[in-house]
Amino acid sequence: MSVDTSKQPSTTDTAATELIRLAGVTKRFGGNTVLDGLDLAVQTGRHVTLIGPSGSGKTTILRLLMTLAEPDSGTITVDGQRLFPASEKERREVRKQIGMVFQQFNLFPNMTVLRNITEAPVTVLGLPKDEAEARARDLLDLVGLADKCDAKPTQLSGGQQQRVAIARALAMRPKVLLLDEVTSALDPELVAGVLDVLRDIARSTDITMLCVTHEMNFARDISDQVLMFDAGRVIEAGPPERIFSEPEHERTREFLGAVL
C-alpha cells in the first residue's frame, strides 16, 4: 500500500510540500521482515500517527529516519535530501532536520536541565551560547519547566524529564519531530501532563510530527492522518475520525477493539 499524507488528493505537483519520502523500503532483522516494500510520503506540517500491534514496523520507521538502522533496500529522503542510500556526511546533514523523543528520556545526568538542552545546538549547529540559552529558556517555558533550568535530571520526576527531552528535541529547530511511545515509561499519573504539552506543540507550531503511540485519544486529538500497520505494511490509512469510528479493515477493527 502506497500512502501519501496530503490533505486532499490532487493531480497537482505536491513535491514542494513533501517532507519525508520512503520508497520501496524493506527492513529485515534476521529472517523477520519488519518493513515490506513500504511506500510512504509525509507532507510538511502534517501530524501523522502510526498505530498497530507491537512488532508491526512502526518504531523501525523512526529508527531509520534517525539513522539508528539502515534499510535493506529502498530509498529515504527528507526535504528532498537523500538519507538512504547516502554518505555518512550527507546523513549527518539530513539528521539536523530531525528531532526525536524516545521512550526513555536519555538525558545527561551530570548536566543541568539548561545544558541538556543547549549542548547540541552549540556543538552541532554552532549556535552562540547566549542564543542557545535564550532558546532553551523559551522552550522550558513552553513545556512548563521555566523554574528548572539549574536542576539535574535526577531531581525531576519522570514526566518532567520527558518534557525536558521534548524541549531538547525542539531546541535543534527540526523540520520534523519523531515521537516514539513517549509516555510508555511514565507512571500513569504523569502521562496526561506530557500529552498536554505535545498537544500544545501540535496546535501552536507548524512542525511536522510523526508519532508512534498506543494512546488512542491522543492520536485522535493531534493527528491529521492515522496509519494502521500490520506485518510491516500499512493496511489502512485515513483521518482519525474515520479510522477510530468506522475502520474499514478487519485487522484495524480487531486492534482498536483491544486497545480502546
C-alpha positions as CSV (number, residue, x, y, z in Angstrom):
1,M,0.0,0.0,0.0
2,S,1.4,3.4,-1.0
3,V,0.5,6.1,1.5
4,D,0.5,9.9,0.9
5,T,-0.4,12.2,3.8
6,S,-1.5,15.2,1.8
7,K,-4.8,16.6,3.0
8,Q,-6.6,16.4,-0.4
9,P,-5.6,14.1,-3.2
10,S,-4.7,16.2,-6.2
11,T,-3.3,15.9,-9.7
12,T,-1.1,19.0,-9.0
13,D,2.5,18.6,-8.0
14,T,2.9,18.1,-4.2
15,A,6.7,17.6,-4.3
16,A,7.2,21.1,-3.0
17,T,5.4,20.3,0.3
18,E,6.6,16.7,0.7
19,L,9.0,16.4,3.7
20,I,9.6,12.7,4.1
21,R,9.5,10.0,1.4
22,L,10.1,6.3,1.9
23,A,10.1,4.4,-1.4
24,G,10.2,0.6,-1.6
25,V,11.7,0.4,1.9
26,T,12.4,-3.1,3.2
27,K,14.0,-3.9,6.5
28,R,14.7,-7.3,7.9
29,F,16.1,-8.5,11.2
30,G,17.4,-12.0,10.6
31,G,14.5,-13.9,8.9
32,N,11.9,-11.4,10.2
33,T,10.7,-8.8,7.7
34,V,9.6,-5.8,9.7
35,L,9.0,-3.4,6.8
36,D,8.0,-4.9,3.5
37,G,8.5,-2.6,0.4
38,L,6.9,0.4,2.2
39,D,6.0,3.5,0.2
40,L,5.1,6.4,2.5
41,A,5.1,10.2,2.0
42,V,4.6,12.7,4.8
43,Q,3.7,16.3,3.8
44,T,5.2,19.3,5.5
45,G,3.3,20.5,8.6
46,R,1.2,17.3,8.9
47,H,0.8,15.3,12.1
48,V,0.8,11.6,11.2
49,T,0.3,8.8,13.8
50,L,1.3,5.2,13.3
51,I,-0.7,2.6,15.2
52,G,-0.7,-1.1,15.2
53,P,0.4,-4.1,17.3
54,S,4.0,-4.4,18.6
55,G,6.4,-5.6,16.0
56,S,4.4,-4.3,13.1
57,G,7.2,-1.9,12.0
58,K,6.2,1.4,13.4
59,T,9.2,2.2,15.5
60,T,11.5,0.8,12.8
61,I,10.5,3.7,10.6
62,L,11.5,6.2,13.2
63,R,14.8,4.4,13.8
64,L,15.5,4.5,10.0
65,L,14.8,8.3,9.9
66,M,17.2,8.8,12.9
67,T,19.8,6.6,11.1
68,L,19.9,4.2,14.0
69,A,19.2,1.4,11.5
70,E,19.7,1.1,7.7
71,P,17.1,-0.3,5.2
72,D,18.0,-3.4,3.3
73,S,16.5,-1.9,0.2
74,G,14.7,1.2,-0.9
75,T,15.3,4.9,-0.6
76,I,14.5,7.5,2.1
77,T,14.6,11.3,1.5
78,V,13.9,14.2,3.9
79,D,13.1,17.6,2.4
80,G,14.5,16.4,-0.9
81,Q,17.8,15.3,0.5
82,R,18.8,11.6,0.3
83,L,19.1,9.9,3.7
84,F,19.5,6.3,2.3
85,P,21.5,5.5,0.4
86,A,23.9,8.3,1.2
87,S,27.3,9.0,2.6
88,E,27.8,9.5,6.4
89,K,28.4,13.2,5.8
90,E,25.2,13.5,3.9
91,R,23.3,11.7,6.6
92,R,24.6,14.0,9.3
93,E,23.3,17.0,7.4
94,V,19.9,15.5,7.0
95,R,19.7,14.4,10.6
96,K,20.0,18.1,11.6
97,Q,16.4,18.5,10.3
98,I,15.1,15.7,12.5
99,G,14.3,15.7,16.2
100,M,13.3,12.6,18.2
101,V,11.8,12.0,21.6
102,F,12.4,8.4,22.8
103,Q,10.6,6.2,25.2
104,Q,13.4,6.6,27.7
105,F,14.5,10.2,28.4
106,N,18.2,9.8,27.7
107,L,19.2,13.0,29.5
108,F,22.8,13.6,30.5
109,P,22.6,13.1,34.3
110,N,25.8,15.1,35.0
111,M,24.4,18.2,33.2
112,T,21.8,20.8,34.3
113,V,18.5,20.9,32.5
114,L,19.6,24.0,30.7
115,R,22.8,22.5,29.4
116,N,21.0,19.3,28.4
117,I,19.0,21.5,26.0
118,T,21.8,23.8,24.8
119,E,24.6,21.1,24.3
120,A,23.5,20.0,20.8
121,P,22.6,23.5,19.4
122,V,26.1,24.7,20.5
123,T,28.2,21.7,19.5
124,V,26.3,20.6,16.4
125,L,24.7,23.7,15.0
126,G,27.4,26.1,16.2
127,L,24.9,28.4,17.9
128,P,26.4,31.0,20.2
129,K,25.9,30.0,23.9
130,D,23.8,33.1,24.7
131,E,21.5,32.4,21.8
132,A,21.2,28.7,22.7
133,E,20.4,29.5,26.3
134,A,17.7,32.1,25.4
135,R,16.1,29.5,23.1
136,A,16.3,26.8,25.8
137,R,14.6,29.1,28.4
138,D,11.8,29.8,25.9
139,L,11.3,26.1,25.4
140,L,11.4,25.3,29.1
141,D,8.6,27.9,29.5
142,L,6.7,26.2,26.7
143,V,6.9,22.8,28.4
144,G,6.1,24.3,31.9
145,L,9.5,24.0,33.4
146,A,10.8,27.6,33.4
147,D,12.0,27.2,37.0
148,K,14.0,24.0,36.5
149,C,17.0,25.4,34.4
150,D,19.6,24.7,37.1
151,A,18.1,21.3,38.2
152,K,19.8,18.0,37.4
153,P,17.6,15.3,35.7
154,T,17.7,13.1,38.9
155,Q,15.9,15.9,40.7
156,L,13.0,15.8,38.3
157,S,10.0,13.4,38.0
158,G,9.8,11.1,35.0
159,G,7.2,13.4,33.5
160,Q,9.4,16.4,34.0
161,Q,12.3,14.6,32.4
162,Q,10.3,13.7,29.4
163,R,9.2,17.3,29.0
164,V,12.9,18.3,29.1
165,A,13.6,15.7,26.4
166,I,10.8,17.3,24.3
167,A,12.4,20.8,24.8
168,R,15.8,19.3,23.9
169,A,14.5,17.9,20.6
170,L,12.8,21.2,19.7
171,A,16.0,23.2,20.5
172,M,17.5,22.0,17.3
173,R,14.6,23.6,15.4
174,P,13.9,20.4,13.4
175,K,11.6,20.3,10.5
176,V,10.1,17.0,11.8
177,L,9.6,15.7,15.3
178,L,9.6,12.0,15.8
179,L,7.7,10.7,18.9
180,D,8.3,7.1,19.9
181,E,5.9,5.9,22.6
182,V,6.9,8.9,24.7
183,T,4.7,8.1,27.6
184,S,5.3,4.3,27.9
185,A,8.0,4.7,30.6
186,L,5.9,7.1,32.7
187,D,3.7,6.3,35.7
188,P,0.0,6.7,34.7
189,E,-0.5,9.9,36.7
190,L,2.3,11.6,34.7
191,V,1.1,10.7,31.3
192,A,-1.5,13.4,30.9
193,G,0.9,16.3,31.6
194,V,3.3,15.1,28.8
195,L,0.5,14.6,26.3
196,D,-0.9,18.1,27.1
197,V,2.5,19.6,26.2
198,L,2.6,17.7,22.9
199,R,-1.0,18.8,22.2
200,D,0.0,22.4,22.7
201,I,3.0,22.0,20.4
202,A,0.9,20.4,17.7
203,R,-1.6,23.2,17.9
204,S,0.7,26.2,18.2
205,T,3.6,25.3,15.8
206,D,3.8,24.2,12.2
207,I,6.3,21.4,12.9
208,T,5.7,18.1,11.1
209,M,5.1,15.3,13.6
210,L,5.4,11.5,13.1
211,C,4.2,9.7,16.1
212,V,4.1,6.1,17.3
213,T,1.7,5.7,20.3
214,H,-0.8,3.4,22.0
215,E,-2.5,6.5,23.4
216,M,-5.5,6.4,21.1
217,N,-7.3,9.5,22.5
218,F,-4.1,11.5,22.0
219,A,-3.8,10.1,18.4
220,R,-7.4,11.2,17.7
221,D,-6.7,14.7,19.1
222,I,-3.5,15.6,17.3
223,S,-3.4,13.6,14.1
224,D,-4.2,14.8,10.6
225,Q,-3.9,11.2,9.4
226,V,-3.6,7.8,11.2
227,L,-1.8,4.8,9.6
228,M,-2.6,1.3,10.7
229,F,0.4,-1.0,10.5
230,D,0.4,-4.8,10.4
231,A,3.2,-7.1,9.5
232,G,5.4,-4.4,8.1
233,R,2.7,-2.8,5.9
234,V,0.2,0.0,6.1
235,I,-3.2,-1.8,5.8
236,E,-5.4,1.2,6.3
237,A,-4.9,5.0,6.3
238,G,-7.3,7.9,6.9
239,P,-8.3,10.8,9.1
240,P,-8.7,9.9,12.8
241,E,-12.5,10.5,12.7
242,R,-12.9,7.6,10.2
243,I,-10.1,5.3,11.5
244,F,-11.4,5.3,15.0
245,S,-15.1,5.5,14.3
246,E,-15.5,3.5,11.1
247,P,-12.4,1.4,10.3
248,E,-12.7,-0.5,7.1
249,H,-10.2,-3.3,7.6
250,E,-11.0,-6.2,9.9
251,R,-7.5,-6.2,11.4
252,T,-7.9,-2.5,12.3
253,R,-11.2,-3.2,14.0
254,E,-9.6,-6.1,16.0
255,F,-6.7,-3.9,17.1
256,L,-8.9,-0.9,18.1
257,G,-11.3,-3.3,19.9
258,A,-8.4,-4.5,22.0
259,V,-6.9,-1.1,22.9
260,L,-9.8,1.2,23.2
